[in-house]
Amino acid sequence: MADARQQRTAAVRDVGAGAGALVVGVAAASAFNEFVPEGHRPEDVLPGAKSVVVAGNQGPTAGAWRSPDHRVMEITGYDFRENVAVHVMCDYIEREHGHRALQAPSLPTAGHNPPMSMMLAAVLAGLGTRSLAANIILHPRYGLLYYAALVTTLDLEPDHPLEEDVCPSKPCIQMYEKLGTTPCLASCPKDQGGCLDGALDENGRISYSYYDRERCTSRSMNFGIGSIQKSLVQITTEEDRERRKSMIYSDFFSQSLSSLSYYKESVAQCFECMRVCPVGMHERRLQ
């Protein structure tokens, strides 16, 4: 029985990798119960859920990280490959194993709280740990990855959370000992109007972290639902007809509409904390 479980788990992993996932991890559906309330658990979206399979992939390419043109990050969507892998694995599980599977809902319908946390799913599936940089999950080899997950009634062999924290890395600990900060904290310090703050203990582990989500959102997500709402208020209350027309046809309003159409420009435009993060940086050192 154990061998059969391991074999079908390996088969699901292979399908995900073949569909484009860089990493694939598995968490038991019940593992979420300790950390999240009812309404945000795998069984809340699929009764009888046994397993959560998480797919991770790199976002921007090494070339995109090096581009001096900020518009590359604003208009190029990279966070879709892991979703493709999840859909392919869902189809495989239902077709070959006769068990239900669905993509875990990860986008918030109100506020910032999604039905299920992909960050928690990645941690429970052993794909990374939280960082000083806005609690972003860092994979030990690749650093920043984008994650998607599926929930299934198929019983799979779960992975386990990493025993060693990915953040802070050794270079960050050395920098903190000398300067009292780390690359990510220095890129956006709270006391200078930024989003991040934190501290390390004598063992080089995170003892305190701070993230101003609202401030970060206002800076890094300049296009999308929020910008549409703000623009519409300004447009509908503008009394000058010509000015109102120019606002409708402005580059800003056009880009906001585009971001809704493709849902890529509204993902994020600020990557500075991750641009300087040493974790996974070797993966981006190409010619």
Disulfide bonds with the S-S distance in Angstrom:
none
